[in-house]
Amino acid sequence: MITNLFFALTASEMGLSPAILVLIVVSSVVFIVGFAKSSRENEYKKLMDSFIERKEESD
């Protein structure tokens, strides 16, 4: 009964070789790092644009 609750396939049973698993992990890390970097740069750009607009309005 408890074996029916916990059912999982191993990576080899799913047809995933160690090389494919490494590729998946590396590409996931690159995506997350790239997304975080671009989000941070976009945030700074919006902040600088708002400062520039305020400066122009006060002149």
N, C-alpha and C positions, 0 to 999 in steps of 0.2 A: 504494500500500500504506500509506504513512504517513498519507494523508488518511483512511483508514478508522479509524485510531486516534483522531484528534482530530476529533470531530463535535460541533458545538454549533449551537444556534439563536440568532439574535439576538432581542432583546426585541420588535422589531416583527414578526418571524416568529411569535412566540408570541402576538401580539395584545395586547401590553402597551404602552400609550401612556406617554409621559414623565410624565403626571400620575399614572397608576397606580403607576409605579415610585417616584415621590416619596412617594406615600401609603404604600407598603409600607415604604420606608426610615424615614419618620417614625414610623409606628406601631411598627416594630421597636425603634427607639431609645426611644420612650416606654415600651414594655413592659419593656425591659431595665432602664431607670432606675427604673421603678416597682417592679419585682421586687427590685432591689438595696436600694431604700429600705425596702420593707416587711420584707425579711429582716433588715436591720440593726435596725429598730425592734423586731421580734419578739425578736431576740437580747437587746437591752437589757431588754425587759420580763421575759424569763425570768431574766436575771441579777438584776434588782431583786426579783423574786418570791423567788428563792432567798435573797437577803440578808434579806428580811423574815421568811421562815420560820426562818432561823437565829437571828435576833434574838428571835423569839417563843419558840423552844425554849430559849434560854439564860435567859430570865426566870423 
